[in-house]
Amino acid sequence: MVLRVLLPLLPLLLPPASGHASDMMVAAYLPEWRYEGAHWKDICATVTHLIFFSLEVTREGELAALDRLPRGELLHEARAAADASRTKLLMCVGGNGRSDGFSSTVRSDKKRARFVSALVALCEKSNFDGIDLNWEYPGFQFGRGYLSQAEVDKDYAGLHKLIAELHAALAASGKVVTLAYYPDGRQEPLLAKAAPYVDAMHMMSYDQPGRHSTEEFAMGGARLLPANKLTVGLPFYGRHVQSGDWKSYEDIVQARDWGVEGPHVDEVRGYYFNGQDLIARKTEQARKLGLRGVMIWEVGQDCRMHPVTHGTKTHPTTCPEGEKSSLLTAIRRGMATLDNDRDEL
């Protein structure tokens, strides 16, 4: 009841919507099919690291799928919004269904060098602030699971070399390297050697069977790697607890079919999702545990707080109650809650 009374005052309690109030990372993926409808200023007001998703690497170490880069006008707008809010723009390589070239590339010194050189050139040409690596997953094949231990070891040995070499190539210009992984208890010890060379390691802490991204699952993997490198994955979508079918938070919030409880529940018509309160609570917990921050998959699934025009098309507001409906606002609330608690000590 108290929370509902405070909701109209949230914009007054939250950090200002320009710049970032703390050193906590708020990383967010944005896939190419979301670029045109993105409100760059609203995103960058909360997000510290915006990650464009994604390019691919061929088995010869060359960059592929370059048509997924934002078109020039959009990249210019994103850069202006990022600079105004001190947000870093990163380019991701890989992802589910986009990772086939990694294994061949990392096992060869020549191919790795080619790949690193291509990534450095991309950052310089497109003015990116770093690279995110999203290999799903080393030593693993969908439909088969993990390969033999020898194959797993070869993939991780190559990945460690790639990360160290990419870090060395980018660090002098102040650019960063991040990576994503699935917190299954097996990948963590294999990734430990990579920690010194990355700015963050994003836990993809979602897509479990049933209630796919609970608070317990999200925080459970936070003790297996250095806390100051880890971000907790926040899904901006729900999954049906039985079928696994997914639905974006934007679709859920627009339907308004959660009844009298309002947008503070986490399950509607069989879809389990992270509502505003849970998103805020996970953010607060990440800070209390001393983690690097949180990571969003994916920010284009949030409702749009304000209309935005790109070219000749205007994309309307989709948040029923403006900023109060947004999950980005919930992240800022989680950050502000802990700041307020500290101020009272």
N, C-alpha and C positions, 0 to 999 in steps of 0.2 A: 504493500500500500504506500509506504514511504517512497519507494522507487518511482511509482507512477506520479507522485506529486512533484518529484525532482526533475522528471523528464523535460518539462518545458524550460527548465533552467540550465540544461546540459551545455548549450553553447557558451554560457557564462562561466561554467566550471572547468571546461576543457582547455588544453593548451591552445594558443592562438593558431589559426589555420594558415600560418606561413612560417617557414623555418621549422625546426624540430626541438621540442622542449627538453629532450634528454639524449644521452648517447645510446639509448636502446635501439637496436635495429628493428625496423619493420620492413621486411622484404616482401615483394609481391610479384608474382608471375602475371604476365599479360600475354595471351596467345594472339597470333596474327589475326584471327577472325574477330577479335575485339577492338582492334586499333581504331577503326572508323568511329565507333561510338564512345571512345574513351574521353572523359573529362579530365584532361591532364592536370589542371590546377587543383581540382578536388582530390585526385589521387595523390599528388605530390605533397599536399598539405599534411598528410599522415604518413605516407610511405617514404622511407629513407633510401631504399634500394629498389628501383623498378626494373624488373627483369623481363626483357622481351623474349618470348618463347615462339619458336626456336629454330635454329639452323641444325644441319646435320654434318657429320664427318663421313667421308667415303672410306672405303677400306684401304685407300692409298694415302690417307691423311690430308685430303683436300676438302675444303668447305663446300657444302652443297645446300640446296634449297634457299639460295640467296634471295629468291622472290618473296620470302617471308619477312624480309627486313621492312620496317615501316617506310612508306613512301616519303619522299623528301619533305613535303609540306607538314605531314604529321610528325616526322622526326624533329623538324625545326620547332614546332609548337611544344612537343614534349621536352625538348632541350631547354626552351625558355622557361617553362613551368618548373622543371627540375632545378635550374640555376636559381630561380627565385626562392625555392624552398630548401636549397642545399641537399637535393636528392641526387643520388647517383643513378645513372642509367647503365644497365648491364645487358649483354647479349648472352642468351643461353644456347648451348649446343647439346642436343640429345633430347631425352624424354621417352616416354612409353611409345614404342613403335618407331622411334627415331634414333635408336642407339646402335644399329647394326655395325657401323664402321669402327666403333671404338676398339674392340678387341684386336683386330688386325693392325690398327694404327699404333696402339701403345706398345705392342710387342716388338716394334721395329724402331731402331734409333733414327733411321732416315725418315720414316713416315712421321714419327713424333716431331722431329725438327721441322718438317714441312707444315704440320698442323699448327705448331706453336707460331711459326712465322706468319701463317695466314691469319691467326687470331690477333697477333700484334698489329698487322697491317689493317685489319678490320677495325680495331679500336681507334687507330689513328685516322682512318678515312672517315668513319662515321661518328667520331667523337664520343665513343663509349667510355665509360669509367671502369670497365672491367668485364670479366667473363665468368659465367656460371656454367659448370659442368654437371649434366644430369644424365649419367649413364645408368640406364635401368636394364639390367644390373650386371656388374662384373661377375664372370663365372656362373652366369644364370641364363637359362633359356625358358621363355614362357611356354607352358605346356609340358616341360620336362623337369623344371626345378633346377637346383644347383648341379653343376657338372662335377666331374671328379675333382678331388682336392688339388691335384696337380694343375688342372686347368684354372681353377679358382685362384691358385697362387700366382700363376703366370699373369692373369688379368690384373690382379691387385699390384703386383710388382711393376707392371707397366703403367698403371694408373698413378702410383706414387712418383714414378719418374716424370710423367707428364705434368703432374701438379707442381713438382719442384721446379721443373724447367719453365713452365708458364709463369710461375711466381717470379722467378729470376728475371724473366724477359719483361714483365710488366711493372715490377716494384719500383724501378728507378723513376718511372713517370707517375708514380702515385696511384696506379690502377690496381684493382683488387681481383682476387680469385675466390669464388664461392663454389660449393658443390651441394648437391642434394642426394639423399640416400633414404632407404626405407629402414626404420628402426625395428629390425626383426631379431636382434640379439646376436646375429651371426656377422652382420656387416660391420658392426662397431669396432671390434678388435682388429679387423682387417684394415680399417680406415685410420687407426690411431696414428700411424706414421705421417699421414697427410696433414694432421692438425696444425703443425707449425707454419705451413705454407698457404693456408686459406684464411680468409677473413671471417667466414662463417660456414657452418655445416648444417644444412636445412633438413630437419627430420620430417619426412613425409608421413606424419602421424595421423593417417586417415585411411579409409578403405578397408577397415577390418570387417569381418562378417557381422551381420546384425546391426547393432548401434555402432556405426562405423568409425566414430571419432570421439570417444568419451574423454573426459578429463583425466581419468586414470591411465588410459593408453597413451595420451599425449605426453604426460609427465613421466611415464614409466621408463622411457629410454634416456632420460636426461642425466642419469648417473653413470653412463657407460663411456662417455667421451668428455673432454674438457668442457666444463659448463660455459666458459666464456667464449666458446666457439659455436655453441648450439642455438638453433632457433626452433621453436615449436611450430609445427605445421597447423594452420587454421583453415579448415575447408569452408569456402563460401558457397557450399552446395549441400544438399541432403541426399541420402540414399534410402530406398525402401528397405525396411528391415528384413523382408522376406525375399523379394526378387532382386534386390541390389540395384534396381533402376535408379538413375540419379535425376535430380531437379535442382536448378540454380536457386540460390537464396532470393534473387530478384523475382523469379516466378512464384516462389512460396509467399513472399511478402505481398506481392500484388494480389494474390488470390484472396488474402484476408480470411481464410477459412479455419483459423485456429480458435474461433469462439471467444468466449468472454475473457480468457486469460490474456489476450493480446499477444504482441510479438515477443514474449519472454519465455515461451515454451520451446522445447527442443524436438518435439515429435508431432507431426500433423498428418492425419490420414495415412499412417504407416510409414511416412518419411521421417527419418531421424536426421536432424541437422544441428548445427551450432547456432543457436539464437543469440540475440544481443547480450544477454546476461552471461551466457557461457563463454562467448568470445571475450568479453571484458574480464571474466574470472581467469581464463587461461592466460591472458596478457599480464594480469596482475601476478599470477603465480610464476610466470617466466621471469619477471623482475625480482620477485622474492627469492627465487632459487639462484639468482646471479647468472642467468643465461644471457646469451648474446641478444636474444629478442624473440620475435615471432616471424613466421613466414606464411603468406597467403597463397593458396591455390583456389581459384585465381580471381584477381581483383575485379575483372570484368563481370563476374557473377553477382557482385553487389548491386543493389539498386542505384540508379543514377540520381544524385541529390539535386542537380541543376541541369537545365537543358544545355546542349552544346551543339554548335554548328561547325561541320567540317565540309568545306566545299559548298555545294548547294543544298546539302541535306542537314536538317536540324533533328537531333536526337532528343526526345522529350524527357522530362523528369519521370522516373519510374518509382521513386520512393513515395509511398502514400502520404507520409508525414514529413517529407523533406529530410533534413539531416538526422532527425530523430529516428528514422527508420533504417539508417545505414549501418552496416557492420564496421565500416571505417570509423564512424563515430564511436562505436562500442569499444574499439581498440584504444582510442584516445581517452575514453572514460576509464578503462582499466589502468592506463598509465597515470592518469590524474589521481585515481584513488590512492595509489601507493605514494605519490608525491604529497598528497594532502596528509596521509598518515605520518609520513616522515616529518612534515612541518610541525605537527602537533607534539612530537617527541621533545 
